[in-house]
Each structure stands twice: as C-alpha cells, then as structure tokens.
Amino acid sequence: MNSSGFSLLELLIVIIIMSIVAVVGVGSWRDLQARSELSSVTRGVMQFLNAVKIDANLYNYNQSIYLLKKSEYDWCLVASEKNKPASCQTKFNFIPKTGFIELGGLKADAPLVFYGRRNSAKAATIRLKNKIGESRIIISLPGRIRYCSYDTYLAGFHQC
C-alpha cells in the first residue's frame, strides 16, 4: 500500500509542539514589549527634563516641573515659570504614549525646579514602573540628570 501525506498522529504531534512554542513566544513577546515601553518612556522623560534644564539655563530663569495626575496610569509632566498649569497643553510637556507606566517620586503639590541663574536643580528621584520592573531618573543638586534600571535588565541602562 502506497500512502502519501501525514497520519493523524503526526499531525496532532506537530500541532501540540506548535501550540507550546506559540504560548512561550507570546509570553516573551509581551515581556519584550513591556521592557521596550519602560525604556522608551524613561528616555522620553530624560529628554523632556534636559530640554527644560537647557531652557532655564539659556534664558536664566527658574523652570518648575509639575506632575498632573488623573489616575495611577494617566499622568503628564509640564514645565512652567510661574504657577502650576491646569492642563498638559503647555510649551514644555511630556505625555506618555502608553497608559501602562506608573510614575512615582514626584508629588503633585511639590514641583521639581531647575534654577537657571545658578545652573542647579532641586534634587529628586523619579521612579517609572510597569509590570516588568522599574527605572529611576536621578536629578542631583548641580543639575546632573542620570537614569538607571532598578530591578530588571533594560538595554543601555546601568543598574541602580
């Protein structure tokens, strides 16, 4: 008897192996997305902070950074010379593109300040966190801004 094709048993084994590979791959893909999301939001906040610092130093005035927070995952950072803005639509703002990053370390009533006249800043640590881990942005008194990953590996980040 000459047969061509696959038997039912061979087909079932292939389907089971492919299902296992798919389940493992989907989990790894989600972890990779969360890692990338945390990394990109951290770098975005860094760029925002550097732009505000440069503006304060260039024009020789103080820039205050405020946290506007509606919920745990719905937040934005805004910079202002004077009072706390009512909305996120200002000259300098950072609104994360994703809604799954939690921000800590800044309080809504206590701004982070870059002092343009002295080229310094109010020392602070900003924590960005999602399900994969945590990254931190550290601002020192002389105005140096650094970032690191706290409890997870992020490509291009030092360990805290």
N, C-alpha and C positions, 0 to 999 in steps of 0.2 A: 504494500500500500504506500503510495507516494503522497505525502502531505506537504502542504506549503502554508506558511503563516505561523502564528503563535498559538499555543494551547491556552486555555482559560487560566490555568495555574500560573503560567509565565506572565500573563497579562496582569493578574492580581498582584504578583510579587513586585512588578515594575511600578504599579500604581501605589502600593504601600511605601516603597522606597521614595518615590517622588513626593508623596504626602509628607513624609518625615523631613525630607530636605526643604520643602516649602515652609513647613512650620518653623524650623530652625532659621531659615532665611528671613522670614517676616519679622521674627523677634529681633534678629540682628539688625535688620533694616530700620526698625523703629528706634533702637538704641543709637544707631548712627545718625538718624535724623535729630533726635533729642540732643546729642552731643554737638552736632553742627549748629543747631538752633542756639544753644547756650553760648557757644563760641562766637557766633555772629552778633548776637545781642551784646555780649561783653565788649567786643571790638567796636560796635556802634556807639555804645556809651562812652568808651575811651575817646573816640573821635569827637563826640559832642563835647566832652569835658575839655579836650585840648583846644577846640575851636573857641570855647568860652574863655579859657585862660589866655589865649593869644589875643582875643578881642579886648579883654580887660587890660592886658599889658600894653597893647598898641595904643589905646585911647586913654590910658591912665585913669581908669575909674573902677569901682568895685562892681563885680557881677555876682549876683546871688542865684543859686540854683535851687529851685523848689521842686518837690515831689507832689504831683497832682494824682491822687489815687481814688478811683471809684470803687474798686474791689481788689481782691488779692492779686488777680492777674491782669486787671485793667488799670494801667498807670502810664504816666508820661513824665518826662523831666523838662522843665522850662527854665530859661535864664532871664533875669530882669535886673535892671539897675536899681529900681525903687521897690515897689510893693509886689506882693505875690499876685501873679496874674490869675484871672478867673478861669481861663481856658488854656488848652495846649497850643493854641494858634498864636505864637509869638515869633520874634526874629530868630531866636535860637531855641530849638526844641528837639526832643528825641522821643519819638513814639515807636515802640517796638512793633514790628510787622507781625509778630506772633503773639498769641494770648496765653502762652503756657510757661512764661518766665515770671517768677516771683522776685520782687525787689525788696531788699531789707537794708537796714543800716542808716537810711535817711528817714527823718521824721518829717511829717507834713508841715509842722509848725516851726522847725529849726532848719533854715537853709544852709547849704554849703556855699561858702563865699570865696571867691578869688579876688585878692586885693591887688589892683593894678598898680597903685602907687608904690607898693613895697615888693611887687613881684612875688607874692606869697599866697598862701591859702589857709583856710580853716581845715585842720586835719580831720580826716574821715575815712571810713571804710564802707564801701558799698558792696553788698552781697547780692549776687544774682543766682537763682536756684531753680532747677526744674527736677523732673523725676530721675534724671541720670546722675546729677551731682550739683556741685556749687563752684562758682568762680567768685573772686573778690577783686575789687578795684581799690587800691590804697592811695590816698592823697596825703602827702606829708606837708608839714608846715612851710617848707620852702617852695611848695607848689609842684613837687615831682609827682607824676601820676604813673603808677605801676599796676600790673594785673597778674593774677596767678590763679591756678585751679586748686581748690581746697581738698576735695576727697575723691577726685576722679581724674582720669587722664584726658586732657584736651590737647590736641596737636598744636604746637607752638607756644604753649603756656608752661611757665615754671610751676613747680609745686610750692604751695604756701608754707 
